Amino acid sequence: MINIKGLLTNFKMKLDYQIVLLLIIFSAVLSLIIAIASYLLSDKTPDKEKVSVYECGFDPFHSPGKPFSIRFFLIAILFLVFDLEISYLFPWSRCTSIIPIEGQNIVIIFLIILTLGLIYEWLKGGLEWE
């Protein structure tokens, strides 16, 4: 006896995979067409204005090869660390009523460590720009 329901289910699964395969092929072909068109239609000889150095509308203050001050990178890393860590407080403040007391204690320890790190950087002068 032939199982019609099983055949229909099998055909439906194959059809789903065929649709996904068709979409992947279509997107790959479209991407290839766009990449080839952009290569063929682009300007190969940029003008003087296109290749000139641009710094917020002003002439460059320093030579392009001169490295940035290490202070800039230190301030940027400190900003990222404290900014990302503070972003964890938003979900905590929203769900504070459903978090058990152990979870609350972990967040409080996290805040204490974060505050101690900020105080340490402040005392060491890591937040001074000059």
N, CA, C and O atoms as CSV, one atom per row, in Angstrom:
chain,resi,resn,atom,element,x,y,z
A,1,MET,N,N,0.834,-1.168,0.000
A,1,MET,CA,C,0.000,0.000,0.000
A,1,MET,C,C,0.892,1.249,0.000
A,1,MET,O,O,1.889,1.301,0.720
A,2,ILE,N,N,0.546,2.214,-0.776
A,2,ILE,CA,C,1.331,3.441,-0.922
A,2,ILE,C,C,0.880,4.444,0.141
A,2,ILE,O,O,-0.310,4.686,0.339
A,3,ASN,N,N,1.890,5.022,0.823
A,3,ASN,CA,C,1.614,6.003,1.868
A,3,ASN,C,C,1.610,7.395,1.232
A,3,ASN,O,O,2.659,8.015,1.058
A,4,ILE,N,N,0.414,7.871,0.890
A,4,ILE,CA,C,0.268,9.155,0.197
A,4,ILE,C,C,0.692,10.317,1.094
A,4,ILE,O,O,1.346,11.254,0.639
A,5,LYS,N,N,0.318,10.249,2.354
A,5,LYS,CA,C,0.647,11.334,3.283
A,5,LYS,C,C,2.165,11.474,3.435
A,5,LYS,O,O,2.688,12.587,3.473
A,6,GLY,N,N,2.865,10.347,3.520
A,6,GLY,CA,C,4.323,10.370,3.631
A,6,GLY,C,C,4.974,10.914,2.377
A,6,GLY,O,O,5.955,11.655,2.458
A,7,LEU,N,N,4.437,10.554,1.208
A,7,LEU,CA,C,4.986,11.067,-0.049
A,7,LEU,C,C,4.785,12.578,-0.164
A,7,LEU,O,O,5.678,13.298,-0.610
A,8,LEU,N,N,3.595,13.055,0.245
A,8,LEU,CA,C,3.334,14.487,0.181
A,8,LEU,C,C,4.250,15.261,1.126
A,8,LEU,O,O,4.744,16.334,0.777
A,9,THR,N,N,4.474,14.718,2.316
A,9,THR,CA,C,5.369,15.366,3.277
A,9,THR,C,C,6.794,15.400,2.738
A,9,THR,O,O,7.485,16.412,2.855
A,10,ASN,N,N,7.231,14.290,2.148
A,10,ASN,CA,C,8.577,14.203,1.568
A,10,ASN,C,C,8.714,15.187,0.412
A,10,ASN,O,O,9.733,15.866,0.291
A,11,PHE,N,N,7.679,15.267,-0.448
A,11,PHE,CA,C,7.715,16.193,-1.580
A,11,PHE,C,C,7.751,17.641,-1.091
A,11,PHE,O,O,8.459,18.473,-1.658
A,12,LYS,N,N,6.982,17.939,-0.034
A,12,LYS,CA,C,6.949,19.299,0.520
A,12,LYS,C,C,8.312,19.678,1.076
A,12,LYS,O,O,8.753,20.811,0.882
A,13,MET,N,N,8.996,18.761,1.767
A,13,MET,CA,C,10.324,19.054,2.296
A,13,MET,C,C,11.310,19.301,1.163
A,13,MET,O,O,12.122,20.223,1.237
A,14,LYS,N,N,11.245,18.468,0.092
A,14,LYS,CA,C,12.137,18.672,-1.043
A,14,LYS,C,C,11.855,20.004,-1.718
A,14,LYS,O,O,12.779,20.681,-2.168
A,15,LEU,N,N,10.575,20.388,-1.790
A,15,LEU,CA,C,10.203,21.654,-2.396
A,15,LEU,C,C,10.736,22.834,-1.576
A,15,LEU,O,O,11.188,23.830,-2.141
A,16,ASP,N,N,10.684,22.721,-0.244
A,16,ASP,CA,C,11.232,23.777,0.611
A,16,ASP,C,C,12.732,23.952,0.377
A,16,ASP,O,O,13.213,25.080,0.274
A,17,TYR,N,N,13.466,22.855,0.295
A,17,TYR,CA,C,14.905,22.934,0.054
A,17,TYR,C,C,15.199,23.455,-1.344
A,17,TYR,O,O,16.177,24.177,-1.539
A,18,GLN,N,N,14.373,23.102,-2.316
A,18,GLN,CA,C,14.581,23.598,-3.673
A,18,GLN,C,C,14.364,25.108,-3.742
A,18,GLN,O,O,15.076,25.804,-4.465
A,19,ILE,N,N,13.393,25.612,-2.999
A,19,ILE,CA,C,13.155,27.057,-2.979
A,19,ILE,C,C,14.337,27.783,-2.347
A,19,ILE,O,O,14.765,28.827,-2.839
A,20,VAL,N,N,14.858,27.236,-1.269
A,20,VAL,CA,C,16.028,27.850,-0.624
A,20,VAL,C,C,17.228,27.813,-1.568
A,20,VAL,O,O,17.957,28.800,-1.670
A,21,LEU,N,N,17.441,26.706,-2.249
A,21,LEU,CA,C,18.535,26.590,-3.207
A,21,LEU,C,C,18.357,27.581,-4.350
A,21,LEU,O,O,19.326,28.191,-4.802
A,22,LEU,N,N,17.131,27.741,-4.814
A,22,LEU,CA,C,16.854,28.697,-5.882
A,22,LEU,C,C,17.154,30.129,-5.429
A,22,LEU,O,O,17.702,30.916,-6.201
A,23,LEU,N,N,16.803,30.473,-4.194
A,23,LEU,CA,C,17.100,31.808,-3.676
A,23,LEU,C,C,18.600,32.035,-3.527
A,23,LEU,O,O,19.088,33.130,-3.806
A,24,ILE,N,N,19.325,31.031,-3.098
A,24,ILE,CA,C,20.784,31.165,-2.968
A,24,ILE,C,C,21.419,31.365,-4.342
A,24,ILE,O,O,22.293,32.218,-4.499
A,25,ILE,N,N,20.995,30.598,-5.325
A,25,ILE,CA,C,21.539,30.741,-6.674
A,25,ILE,C,C,21.198,32.116,-7.238
A,25,ILE,O,O,22.049,32.769,-7.842
A,26,PHE,N,N,19.952,32.560,-7.042
A,26,PHE,CA,C,19.539,33.873,-7.541
A,26,PHE,C,C,20.358,34.990,-6.902
A,26,PHE,O,O,20.792,35.909,-7.597
A,27,SER,N,N,20.575,34.925,-5.592
A,27,SER,CA,C,21.346,35.978,-4.926
A,27,SER,C,C,22.806,35.961,-5.359
A,27,SER,O,O,23.425,37.017,-5.483
A,28,ALA,N,N,23.365,34.769,-5.592
A,28,ALA,CA,C,24.757,34.687,-6.047
A,28,ALA,C,C,24.897,35.268,-7.456
A,28,ALA,O,O,25.847,36.001,-7.731
A,29,VAL,N,N,23.967,34.948,-8.338
A,29,VAL,CA,C,24.023,35.470,-9.707
A,29,VAL,C,C,23.823,36.983,-9.710
A,29,VAL,O,O,24.530,37.700,-10.418
A,30,LEU,N,N,22.876,37.467,-8.933
A,30,LEU,CA,C,22.641,38.908,-8.856
A,30,LEU,C,C,23.860,39.641,-8.293
A,30,LEU,O,O,24.220,40.708,-8.792
A,31,SER,N,N,24.496,39.087,-7.266
A,31,SER,CA,C,25.705,39.699,-6.702
A,31,SER,C,C,26.823,39.730,-7.728
A,31,SER,O,O,27.544,40.723,-7.830
A,32,LEU,N,N,26.974,38.664,-8.482
A,32,LEU,CA,C,28.004,38.606,-9.515
A,32,LEU,C,C,27.735,39.636,-10.605
A,32,LEU,O,O,28.663,40.300,-11.067
A,33,ILE,N,N,26.488,39.777,-11.020
A,33,ILE,CA,C,26.137,40.768,-12.046
A,33,ILE,C,C,26.436,42.179,-11.555
A,33,ILE,O,O,26.991,42.989,-12.298
A,34,ILE,N,N,26.075,42.478,-10.319
A,34,ILE,CA,C,26.318,43.817,-9.770
A,34,ILE,C,C,27.820,44.084,-9.631
A,34,ILE,O,O,28.280,45.189,-9.918
A,35,ALA,N,N,28.584,43.080,-9.195
A,35,ALA,CA,C,30.034,43.264,-9.051
A,35,ALA,C,C,30.698,43.501,-10.404
A,35,ALA,O,O,31.564,44.368,-10.523
A,36,ILE,N,N,30.308,42.753,-11.410
A,36,ILE,CA,C,30.894,42.929,-12.747
A,36,ILE,C,C,30.494,44.282,-13.325
A,36,ILE,O,O,31.319,44.963,-13.934
A,37,ALA,N,N,29.223,44.681,-13.139
A,37,ALA,CA,C,28.774,45.976,-13.658
A,37,ALA,C,C,29.503,47.126,-12.973
A,37,ALA,O,O,29.878,48.093,-13.636
A,38,SER,N,N,29.710,47.044,-11.677
A,38,SER,CA,C,30.416,48.121,-10.983
A,38,SER,C,C,31.871,48.196,-11.415
A,38,SER,O,O,32.437,49.288,-11.469
A,39,TYR,N,N,32.486,47.071,-11.723
A,39,TYR,CA,C,33.869,47.068,-12.186
A,39,TYR,C,C,33.960,47.665,-13.591
A,39,TYR,O,O,34.858,48.459,-13.874
A,40,LEU,N,N,33.033,47.284,-14.465
A,40,LEU,CA,C,33.084,47.762,-15.845
A,40,LEU,C,C,32.687,49.232,-15.971
A,40,LEU,O,O,33.227,49.940,-16.821
A,41,LEU,N,N,31.758,49.704,-15.147
A,41,LEU,CA,C,31.244,51.052,-15.276
A,41,LEU,C,C,31.975,52.082,-14.427
A,41,LEU,O,O,31.699,53.277,-14.537
A,42,SER,N,N,32.893,51.646,-13.589
A,42,SER,CA,C,33.579,52.589,-12.700
A,42,SER,C,C,34.635,53.391,-13.450
A,42,SER,O,O,35.136,52.981,-14.498
A,43,ASP,N,N,34.958,54.557,-12.874
A,43,ASP,CA,C,35.973,55.424,-13.456
A,43,ASP,C,C,37.340,54.915,-13.012
A,43,ASP,O,O,37.605,54.800,-11.815
A,44,LYS,N,N,38.191,54.616,-13.957
A,44,LYS,CA,C,39.507,54.042,-13.646
A,44,LYS,C,C,40.570,55.096,-13.369
A,44,LYS,O,O,41.615,54.776,-12.803
A,45,THR,N,N,40.326,56.345,-13.755
A,45,THR,CA,C,41.305,57.408,-13.541
A,45,THR,C,C,40.669,58.499,-12.680
A,45,THR,O,O,40.012,59.396,-13.207
A,46,PRO,N,N,40.856,58.431,-11.364
A,46,PRO,CA,C,40.268,59.468,-10.504
A,46,PRO,C,C,40.979,60.803,-10.697
A,46,PRO,O,O,42.168,60.844,-11.013
A,47,ASP,N,N,40.241,61.890,-10.503
A,47,ASP,CA,C,40.818,63.213,-10.689
A,47,ASP,C,C,41.601,63.645,-9.444
A,47,ASP,O,O,41.680,62.919,-8.453
A,48,LYS,N,N,42.182,64.859,-9.527
A,48,LYS,CA,C,43.047,65.360,-8.456
A,48,LYS,C,C,42.286,65.517,-7.143
A,48,LYS,O,O,42.821,65.205,-6.079
A,49,GLU,N,N,41.053,65.992,-7.206
A,49,GLU,CA,C,40.252,66.191,-5.996
A,49,GLU,C,C,39.930,64.863,-5.308
A,49,GLU,O,O,39.858,64.797,-4.081
A,50,LYS,N,N,39.742,63.830,-6.087
A,50,LYS,CA,C,39.380,62.526,-5.523
A,50,LYS,C,C,40.522,61.928,-4.705
A,50,LYS,O,O,40.271,61.303,-3.675
A,51,VAL,N,N,41.741,62.103,-5.129
A,51,VAL,CA,C,42.877,61.495,-4.441
A,51,VAL,C,C,43.548,62.434,-3.439
A,51,VAL,O,O,44.510,62.036,-2.781
A,52,SER,N,N,43.062,63.668,-3.309
A,52,SER,CA,C,43.675,64.594,-2.359
A,52,SER,C,C,43.257,64.245,-0.932
A,52,SER,O,O,42.203,63.652,-0.704
A,53,VAL,N,N,44.096,64.623,0.007
A,53,VAL,CA,C,43.839,64.358,1.416
A,53,VAL,C,C,42.751,65.309,1.889
A,53,VAL,O,O,42.784,66.500,1.578
A,54,TYR,N,N,41.795,64.789,2.636
A,54,TYR,CA,C,40.675,65.600,3.119
A,54,TYR,C,C,40.544,65.412,4.618
A,54,TYR,O,O,40.428,64.291,5.113
A,55,GLU,N,N,40.564,66.537,5.338
A,55,GLU,CA,C,40.446,66.462,6.787
A,55,GLU,C,C,39.437,67.506,7.250
A,55,GLU,O,O,39.816,68.617,7.622
A,56,CYS,N,N,38.174,67.157,7.229
A,56,CYS,CA,C,37.082,68.012,7.708
A,56,CYS,C,C,37.055,69.368,7.016
A,56,CYS,O,O,36.707,70.367,7.646
A,57,GLY,N,N,37.407,69.427,5.759
A,57,GLY,CA,C,37.348,70.683,5.028
A,57,GLY,C,C,38.585,71.543,5.155
A,57,GLY,O,O,38.678,72.577,4.493
A,58,PHE,N,N,39.534,71.154,5.979
A,58,PHE,CA,C,40.762,71.929,6.176
A,58,PHE,C,C,41.933,71.199,5.528
A,58,PHE,O,O,41.861,70.008,5.226
A,59,ASP,N,N,43.003,71.943,5.326
A,59,ASP,CA,C,44.236,71.279,4.912
A,59,ASP,C,C,44.728,70.427,6.069
A,59,ASP,O,O,44.524,70.789,7.228
A,60,PRO,N,N,45.366,69.310,5.783
A,60,PRO,CA,C,45.824,68.438,6.873
A,60,PRO,C,C,46.811,69.170,7.791
A,60,PRO,O,O,47.676,69.916,7.333
A,61,PHE,N,N,46.654,68.934,9.094
A,61,PHE,CA,C,47.524,69.575,10.079
A,61,PHE,C,C,48.873,68.873,10.188
A,61,PHE,O,O,49.889,69.523,10.436
A,62,HIS,N,N,48.892,67.577,10.010
A,62,HIS,CA,C,50.108,66.787,10.151
A,62,HIS,C,C,50.297,65.944,8.902
A,62,HIS,O,O,49.403,65.836,8.063
A,63,SER,N,N,51.465,65.354,8.796
A,63,SER,CA,C,51.680,64.447,7.679
A,63,SER,C,C,50.856,63.182,7.891
A,63,SER,O,O,50.641,62.778,9.034
A,64,PRO,N,N,50.394,62.554,6.824
A,64,PRO,CA,C,49.527,61.389,6.985
A,64,PRO,C,C,50.215,60.197,7.648
A,64,PRO,O,O,49.540,59.316,8.180
A,65,GLY,N,N,51.533,60.159,7.625
A,65,GLY,CA,C,52.234,59.027,8.212
A,65,GLY,C,C,52.506,59.164,9.695
A,65,GLY,O,O,52.967,58.213,10.326
A,66,LYS,N,N,52.231,60.323,10.265
A,66,LYS,CA,C,52.513,60.554,11.678
A,66,LYS,C,C,51.484,59.823,12.525
A,66,LYS,O,O,50.285,60.009,12.314
A,67,PRO,N,N,51.907,59.002,13.472
A,67,PRO,CA,C,50.945,58.232,14.269
A,67,PRO,C,C,50.211,59.094,15.283
A,67,PRO,O,O,50.676,60.169,15.661
A,68,PHE,N,N,49.048,58.599,15.718
A,68,PHE,CA,C,48.284,59.271,16.757
A,68,PHE,C,C,48.984,59.118,18.105
A,68,PHE,O,O,49.832,58.247,18.299
A,69,SER,N,N,48.604,59.978,19.005
A,69,SER,CA,C,49.109,59.872,20.365
A,69,SER,C,C,48.517,58.621,21.022
A,69,SER,O,O,47.365,58.270,20.764
A,70,ILE,N,N,49.289,57.963,21.854
A,70,ILE,CA,C,48.813,56.770,22.554
A,70,ILE,C,C,47.691,57.129,23.522
A,70,ILE,O,O,46.880,56.274,23.876
A,71,ARG,N,N,47.641,58.398,23.956
A,71,ARG,CA,C,46.566,58.857,24.841
A,71,ARG,C,C,45.208,58.707,24.172
A,71,ARG,O,O,44.223,58.339,24.813
A,72,PHE,N,N,45.168,58.996,22.876
A,72,PHE,CA,C,43.917,58.867,22.135
A,72,PHE,C,C,43.394,57.439,22.211
A,72,PHE,O,O,42.208,57.222,22.458
A,73,PHE,N,N,44.266,56.473,22.002
A,73,PHE,CA,C,43.844,55.076,22.038
A,73,PHE,C,C,43.448,54.654,23.450
A,73,PHE,O,O,42.505,53.883,23.624
A,74,LEU,N,N,44.157,55.151,24.453
A,74,LEU,CA,C,43.823,54.817,25.837
A,74,LEU,C,C,42.441,55.346,26.204
A,74,LEU,O,O,41.637,54.629,26.801
A,75,ILE,N,N,42.166,56.590,25.850
A,75,ILE,CA,C,40.849,57.159,26.141
A,75,ILE,C,C,39.763,56.396,25.373
A,75,ILE,O,O,38.690,56.139,25.917
A,76,ALA,N,N,40.030,56.039,24.131
A,76,ALA,CA,C,39.042,55.306,23.328
A,76,ALA,C,C,38.754,53.935,23.937
A,76,ALA,O,O,37.596,53.522,24.001
A,77,ILE,N,N,39.779,53.233,24.379
A,77,ILE,CA,C,39.577,51.913,24.977
A,77,ILE,C,C,38.833,52.034,26.299
A,77,ILE,O,O,37.941,51.236,26.585
A,78,LEU,N,N,39.194,53.026,27.105
A,78,LEU,CA,C,38.471,53.228,28.366
A,78,LEU,C,C,37.007,53.564,28.114
A,78,LEU,O,O,36.128,53.081,28.829
A,79,PHE,N,N,36.744,54.377,27.116
A,79,PHE,CA,C,35.362,54.689,26.781
A,79,PHE,C,C,34.600,53.424,26.386
A,79,PHE,O,O,33.483,53.191,26.847
A,80,LEU,N,N,35.211,52.621,25.535
A,80,LEU,CA,C,34.536,51.391,25.112
A,80,LEU,C,C,34.267,50.461,26.285
A,80,LEU,O,O,33.183,49.890,26.398
A,81,VAL,N,N,35.259,50.311,27.159
A,81,VAL,CA,C,35.084,49.406,28.304
A,81,VAL,C,C,33.947,49.885,29.195
A,81,VAL,O,O,33.036,49.117,29.505
A,82,PHE,N,N,33.995,51.134,29.603
A,82,PHE,CA,C,32.973,51.617,30.526
A,82,PHE,C,C,31.619,51.773,29.842
A,82,PHE,O,O,30.587,51.548,30.473
A,83,ASP,N,N,31.602,52.148,28.587
A,83,ASP,CA,C,30.338,52.299,27.884
A,83,ASP,C,C,29.656,50.950,27.682
A,83,ASP,O,O,28.450,50.825,27.891
A,84,LEU,N,N,30.416,49.955,27.280
A,84,LEU,CA,C,29.823,48.632,27.070
A,84,LEU,C,C,29.392,47.994,28.382
A,84,LEU,O,O,28.363,47.320,28.439
A,85,GLU,N,N,30.161,48.199,29.416
A,85,GLU,CA,C,29.792,47.617,30.702
A,85,GLU,C,C,28.537,48.272,31.264
A,85,GLU,O,O,27.698,47.597,31.861
A,86,ILE,N,N,28.406,49.563,31.081
A,86,ILE,CA,C,27.218,50.260,31.559
A,86,ILE,C,C,25.985,49.815,30.768
A,86,ILE,O,O,24.876,49.818,31.304
A,87,SER,N,N,26.164,49.438,29.518
A,87,SER,CA,C,25.013,48.989,28.719
A,87,SER,C,C,24.403,47.706,29.274
A,87,SER,O,O,23.249,47.396,28.976
A,88,TYR,N,N,25.154,46.958,30.072
A,88,TYR,CA,C,24.578,45.761,30.701
A,88,TYR,C,C,23.595,46.119,31.822
A,88,TYR,O,O,22.819,45.270,32.261
A,89,LEU,N,N,23.628,47.349,32.276
A,89,LEU,CA,C,22.735,47.745,33.363
A,89,LEU,C,C,21.308,48.001,32.898
A,89,LEU,O,O,20.380,47.912,33.702
A,90,PHE,N,N,21.112,48.313,31.633
A,90,PHE,CA,C,19.762,48.573,31.152
A,90,PHE,C,C,18.855,47.351,31.240
A,90,PHE,O,O,17.745,47.469,31.759
A,91,PRO,N,N,19.281,46.168,30.752
A,91,PRO,CA,C,18.399,45.005,30.919
A,91,PRO,C,C,18.203,44.632,32.391
A,91,PRO,O,O,17.132,44.169,32.783
A,92,TRP,N,N,19.241,44.837,33.195
A,92,TRP,CA,C,19.120,44.520,34.623
A,92,TRP,C,C,18.081,45.416,35.285
A,92,TRP,O,O,17.271,44.946,36.084
A,93,SER,N,N,18.103,46.713,34.953
A,93,SER,CA,C,17.142,47.613,35.577
A,93,SER,C,C,15.715,47.310,35.138
A,93,SER,O,O,14.770,47.564,35.885
A,94,ARG,N,N,15.552,46.771,33.940
A,94,ARG,CA,C,14.215,46.431,33.444
A,94,ARG,C,C,13.686,45.160,34.116
A,94,ARG,O,O,12.485,45.051,34.365
A,95,CYS,N,N,14.553,44.213,34.408
A,95,CYS,CA,C,14.128,42.911,34.941
A,95,CYS,C,C,14.512,42.730,36.401
A,95,CYS,O,O,14.592,41.596,36.872
A,96,THR,N,N,14.746,43.793,37.118
A,96,THR,CA,C,15.239,43.672,38.488
A,96,THR,C,C,14.240,42.985,39.419
A,96,THR,O,O,14.643,42.407,40.429
A,97,SER,N,N,12.951,43.039,39.098
A,97,SER,CA,C,11.960,42.415,39.981
A,97,SER,C,C,11.895,40.902,39.809
A,97,SER,O,O,11.409,40.205,40.700
A,98,ILE,N,N,12.370,40.385,38.689
A,98,ILE,CA,C,12.282,38.933,38.474
A,98,ILE,C,C,13.624,38.226,38.652
A,98,ILE,O,O,13.690,37.000,38.572
A,99,ILE,N,N,14.694,38.986,38.892
A,99,ILE,CA,C,16.011,38.379,39.106
A,99,ILE,C,C,16.114,37.962,40.570
A,99,ILE,O,O,15.789,38.751,41.457
A,100,PRO,N,N,16.561,36.732,40.838
A,100,PRO,CA,C,16.686,36.304,42.241
A,100,PRO,C,C,17.781,37.086,42.964
A,100,PRO,O,O,18.570,37.795,42.340
A,101,ILE,N,N,17.814,36.947,44.277
A,101,ILE,CA,C,18.747,37.715,45.102
A,101,ILE,C,C,20.202,37.398,44.766
A,101,ILE,O,O,21.065,38.269,44.878
A,102,GLU,N,N,20.486,36.149,44.352
A,102,GLU,CA,C,21.866,35.804,43.961
A,102,GLU,C,C,22.289,36.608,42.730
A,102,GLU,O,O,23.419,37.090,42.643
A,103,GLY,N,N,21.367,36.741,41.791
A,103,GLY,CA,C,21.661,37.543,40.597
A,103,GLY,C,C,21.842,39.005,40.936
A,103,GLY,O,O,22.698,39.674,40.358
A,104,GLN,N,N,21.045,39.511,41.867
A,104,GLN,CA,C,21.188,40.893,42.296
A,104,GLN,C,C,22.556,41.127,42.935
A,104,GLN,O,O,23.192,42.155,42.704
A,105,ASN,N,N,23.000,40.157,43.745
A,105,ASN,CA,C,24.316,40.273,44.380
A,105,ASN,C,C,25.431,40.293,43.348
A,105,ASN,O,O,26.405,41.030,43.502
A,106,ILE,N,N,25.299,39.491,42.297
A,106,ILE,CA,C,26.319,39.474,41.245
A,106,ILE,C,C,26.375,40.823,40.540
A,106,ILE,O,O,27.460,41.322,40.238
A,107,VAL,N,N,25.219,41.414,40.276
A,107,VAL,CA,C,25.196,42.734,39.627
A,107,VAL,C,C,25.807,43.789,40.539
A,107,VAL,O,O,26.525,44.669,40.066
A,108,ILE,N,N,25.535,43.715,41.835
A,108,ILE,CA,C,26.120,44.678,42.773
A,108,ILE,C,C,27.637,44.526,42.822
A,108,ILE,O,O,28.354,45.526,42.852
A,109,ILE,N,N,28.138,43.289,42.831
A,109,ILE,CA,C,29.596,43.060,42.789
A,109,ILE,C,C,30.177,43.615,41.491
A,109,ILE,O,O,31.247,44.223,41.489
A,110,PHE,N,N,29.461,43.398,40.391
A,110,PHE,CA,C,29.886,43.931,39.092
A,110,PHE,C,C,29.986,45.450,39.138
A,110,PHE,O,O,30.956,46.019,38.636
A,111,LEU,N,N,28.996,46.118,39.735
A,111,LEU,CA,C,29.022,47.577,39.846
A,111,LEU,C,C,30.155,48.062,40.738
A,111,LEU,O,O,30.772,49.089,40.455
A,112,ILE,N,N,30.434,47.328,41.816
A,112,ILE,CA,C,31.542,47.699,42.700
A,112,ILE,C,C,32.871,47.603,41.953
A,112,ILE,O,O,33.703,48.505,42.051
A,113,ILE,N,N,33.074,46.517,41.208
A,113,ILE,CA,C,34.319,46.349,40.432
A,113,ILE,C,C,34.430,47.435,39.374
A,113,ILE,O,O,35.510,47.985,39.163
A,114,LEU,N,N,33.323,47.750,38.705
A,114,LEU,CA,C,33.337,48.796,37.690
A,114,LEU,C,C,33.662,50.155,38.301
A,114,LEU,O,O,34.414,50.935,37.716
A,115,THR,N,N,33.105,50.441,39.461
A,115,THR,CA,C,33.377,51.707,40.139
A,115,THR,C,C,34.827,51.769,40.606
A,115,THR,O,O,35.472,52.810,40.483
A,116,LEU,N,N,35.343,50.669,41.139
A,116,LEU,CA,C,36.751,50.642,41.552
A,116,LEU,C,C,37.681,50.842,40.356
A,116,LEU,O,O,38.700,51.522,40.474
A,117,GLY,N,N,37.345,50.265,39.222
A,117,GLY,CA,C,38.146,50.474,38.014
A,117,GLY,C,C,38.130,51.918,37.559
A,117,GLY,O,O,39.157,52.454,37.143
A,118,LEU,N,N,36.966,52.552,37.637
A,118,LEU,CA,C,36.871,53.964,37.263
A,118,LEU,C,C,37.677,54.839,38.220
A,118,LEU,O,O,38.377,55.753,37.783
A,119,ILE,N,N,37.584,54.566,39.519
A,119,ILE,CA,C,38.356,55.334,40.507
A,119,ILE,C,C,39.857,55.139,40.282
A,119,ILE,O,O,40.626,56.096,40.373
A,120,TYR,N,N,40.277,53.904,39.988
A,120,TYR,CA,C,41.689,53.624,39.722
A,120,TYR,C,C,42.183,54.420,38.518
A,120,TYR,O,O,43.250,55.033,38.573
A,121,GLU,N,N,41.413,54.413,37.429
A,121,GLU,CA,C,41.819,55.157,36.236
A,121,GLU,C,C,41.847,56.658,36.505
A,121,GLU,O,O,42.709,57.366,35.985
A,122,TRP,N,N,40.918,57.140,37.308
A,122,TRP,CA,C,40.867,58.552,37.639
A,122,TRP,C,C,42.093,58.967,38.445
A,122,TRP,O,O,42.702,60.003,38.178
A,123,LEU,N,N,42.453,58.137,39.447
A,123,LEU,CA,C,43.614,58.448,40.288
A,123,LEU,C,C,44.922,58.339,39.504
A,123,LEU,O,O,45.848,59.111,39.753
A,124,LYS,N,N,45.016,57.412,38.578
A,124,LYS,CA,C,46.231,57.247,37.782
A,124,LYS,C,C,46.354,58.284,36.676
A,124,LYS,O,O,47.394,58.376,36.023
A,125,GLY,N,N,45.305,59.063,36.464
A,125,GLY,CA,C,45.341,60.102,35.416
A,125,GLY,C,C,45.000,59.567,34.048
A,125,GLY,O,O,45.312,60.202,33.040
A,126,GLY,N,N,44.371,58.423,33.990
A,126,GLY,CA,C,44.026,57.854,32.695
A,126,GLY,C,C,42.911,58.598,31.988
A,126,GLY,O,O,42.710,58.412,30.787
A,127,LEU,N,N,42.190,59.428,32.700
A,127,LEU,CA,C,41.083,60.179,32.094
A,127,LEU,C,C,41.495,61.587,31.697
A,127,LEU,O,O,40.680,62.340,31.165
A,128,GLU,N,N,42.743,61.954,31.944
A,128,GLU,CA,C,43.250,63.266,31.553
A,128,GLU,C,C,43.606,63.243,30.064
A,128,GLU,O,O,44.272,62.321,29.596
A,129,TRP,N,N,43.170,64.239,29.343
A,129,TRP,CA,C,43.411,64.256,27.899
A,129,TRP,C,C,44.804,64.776,27.567
A,129,TRP,O,O,45.382,64.352,26.566
A,130,GLU,N,N,45.355,65.663,28.355
A,130,GLU,CA,C,46.635,66.303,28.013
A,130,GLU,C,C,47.798,65.422,28.257
A,130,GLU,O,O,48.937,65.823,28.017
